Amino acid sequence: SQQGEEDPQALSIQEGENATMNCSYKTSINNLQWYRQNSGRGLVHLILIRSNEREKHSGRLRVTLDTSKKSSSLLITASRAADTASYFCATFNQGAQKLVFGQGTRLTINP
Amino acid sequence: DAGITQSPRHKVTETGTPVTLRCHQTENHRYMYWYRQDPGHGLRLIHYSYGVKDTDKGEVSDGYSVSRSKTEDFLLTLESATSSQTSVYFCVCTWALAKNIQYFGAGTRLSVL
């Protein structure tokens, strides 16, 4: 089963608004990563937050991590049409020795 | 695509034919993975490799085999393609497991008719 589960599955907002996506996971983690996938392309790494961090920023991206709730959120501020993509969280499954991806949130930014 | 080249990028084949997808990387990644991505299923791990000639099965390995004779190349073979193997296949590489970023190839879109 997938370790990370994103919520919502789909999100549509107006350009300039903020977009928030959530991710829940099941087991303990070393870090949690967020990836973006543009249509027809592979996933691209956005940001990594370690288990001892609570918040991390990268440009217009803000990621929070709550290990007590086993959840993370990705906030994209001042959204642009180019942010239209699917966003995935990923956690490392220590037992299976692999990165496990959630199902993704499909974000649409309307002009 | 972070020095990862997948070939072919698109392929249409018939049921029952063998198909080999190639992943070539130039960054000396130790770990290489093959995933398939399907609507409603997300990304599922097929096989992975943690070094030359060291491979292991993922969650959906039935009908697939892999080989890694060189660090830079990871081959995925469908011995006898079936329509259920129609999918987008991604090669993913990383230098280390728990701490490192995963780098994706551009993907191969395979249609089995």
Chai-1 contact restraints between the chains, C-beta under 6 A:
chainA,res_idxA,chainB,res_idxB,connection_type,confidence,min_distance_angstrom,max_distance_angstrom,comment,restraint_id
A,N30,B,A98,contact,1.0,0.0,6.0,A-B,restraint_1
A,G42,B,F90,contact,1.0,0.0,6.0,A-B,restraint_2
A,G42,B,F104,contact,1.0,0.0,6.0,A-B,restraint_3
A,G42,B,G105,contact,1.0,0.0,6.0,A-B,restraint_4
A,G42,B,A106,contact,1.0,0.0,6.0,A-B,restraint_5
A,G42,B,G107,contact,1.0,0.0,6.0,A-B,restraint_6
A,L43,B,F104,contact,1.0,0.0,6.0,A-B,restraint_7
A,H45,B,I101,contact,1.0,0.0,6.0,A-B,restraint_8
A,F92,B,A98,contact,1.0,0.0,6.0,A-B,restraint_9
A,Q97,B,L97,contact,1.0,0.0,6.0,A-B,restraint_10
A,K98,B,L45,contact,1.0,0.0,6.0,A-B,restraint_11
A,L99,B,Q102,contact,1.0,0.0,6.0,A-B,restraint_12
A,F101,B,G42,contact,1.0,0.0,6.0,A-B,restraint_13
A,F101,B,L43,contact,1.0,0.0,6.0,A-B,restraint_14
A,Q103,B,G42,contact,1.0,0.0,6.0,A-B,restraint_15
